[in-house]
Amino acid sequence: MNAVDLAFTPALEQARLIRSREVSPLELVELYLERIERLNPLLGSYFTVMAEAAIATAKDQTERLLQADPSELPPFLGVPISIKDLTPVAGECCSYGLSVAKNRVAAEDAGVVTRLRQAGFVLLGKTATSEIGSTPFTEPRGFPPARNPWNPDYTPGGSSGGAAASVAAGLAAIAQGTDGGGSIRGPAFCCGLVGLKPARGRVSLAPVGDRMNGLSTDGPIARTVADAAALLDVMAGYTVGDPYWLPDPEPSFLAAVGRSPGRLRIGYTTDFSPIGAADAACTQAVLDTAKRLEALGHTVEPVQINLNQLVEPLIAVWQTGVDVGVPWFVMGKLNRWLYWRSRKRSAGQYLTAVNQMQIAARQIVATLLPYDAALFPVFLHATIRVGEWASLPAHKMFQNIVHWVAPSPILNATGQPGIALPTGFTETGLPIGVQLVGRPADEVTLISLAAQLEQDQPWIQHRPAIATAEDNGLGVGG
């Protein structure tokens, strides 16, 4: 297996290669660090590369591999993973995409990072995020913009843009991301990957806590449904004091990959009025997927989603997330605008918005209740150019964002799980895909259905040309 093939090998297969001693943790880490050194200056995937710590960990794991019984090793021993910059890693920078906080060092690991370490993953570095994670493109002031490996003129999405770019470019085997309004599913859509937003309460937010009334969660970004499911098995679990929690599935999320979903009833829509409808390419992706689902034996029928009562309260609750304890004047123009909009609301008005959001979300869940799953676009059109909206006034930029991401924040309000799947390319060669929506707390059916679609139309053979070049000619594909 050559270096490029190994870099693009799924995380589960890398774990198997390590356990069988066909490759060592140190070899894998050195491979990815070399690729990061070569490609990250062009793509801006990482804010921080933890090379010294990653090599030290990989050396220890390589020695452990030679001495231990493979059956006693953690499941992902030696597999390299990237961590989103919004997520604290003890002793490493955690800037939240704020240039004034570039040197802020986290005092402790987030709970999800602790679980990743226990599973044997090697942390490669902290990936680029938009400022405070608030935009679906990753262009924070004072940092290089993150770029899409399929075409660096375009964004890889946001706010987990660096995470998705790291996986799509073969700069990590798999990635941890966060999703408070589509920030896992959107970058996966932009970069031709699998992005899984778990159900509310599936992944603990300890010890940081929940500052967005249940809108945000950690989740996986991966090349395959199986990798995403296996990473969710690692991430999932209750921590004492969590405000929301769900029981773990039996036997596992990964087991759902090999299980037939049975014959399902699936509702689909491409219309998200009053915000808007998907463009021709995203609509066609949904319609084509609906036909594939029918061919696989499922019943697929249109469904109408009413967002009239959800949009305003959801925005009111979501925008409070930009208040992370830093002065407003260090923020970019959009976050300054959002900050002062949220500050104009009293505590009573905020609580009313939370209540209104929950009522509207309940109505949407009820609408989808007759269906085993739903089929949505991820965003309403394909990815945009880097800097395309940078010069717009804040209110206009926000309008564009709300229109683009419309299908995804719905699930952050309802708490339902969702998974973005690649389906093909636009006429200009950019990835495009769809989103499957699960019943509340039912990632198992969702993963099973996603795996069935993936098997029907495999995607993993697709790789960005820029990321397959093994020389220093970064613009030359292989």
Secondary structure, 3 states (H helix, E strand, C coil): CCHHHHHCCCHHHHHHHHHCCCCCHHHHHHHHHHHHHHHHHHHCCEEEECHHHHHHHHHHHHHHHHHCCHHHCCCCCCCEEEEECCCCCCCCECCCCCHHHCCCECCCCCHHHHHHHHCCCEEEEEECCCHHHCCCCCCCCCCCCCCECCECCECCCCCCHHHHHHHHCCCCCEEEEEECCCCCHHHHHHHCCEEEECCCCCECCCCCCCCCCCCCEEEEEECCHHHHHHHHHHHCECCCCCCCCCCCCCCCHHHHHCCCCCCCEEEECCEECCCEECCHHHHHHHHHHHHHHHHCCCEEEECCCCCCCCHHHHHHHHHHHHCCCCCHHHCCHHHHHHHHHHHCCCHHHHHHHHHHHHHHHHHHHHHHCCCCEEEEECCCCCCCECCCCCCCCHHHHHHHHHHHHCCCHHHHHHCCCEEEEEEEECCCCCEEEEEEEECCCCHHHHHHHHHHHHHHCCCCCCCCHHHHCCCCCCCCCC
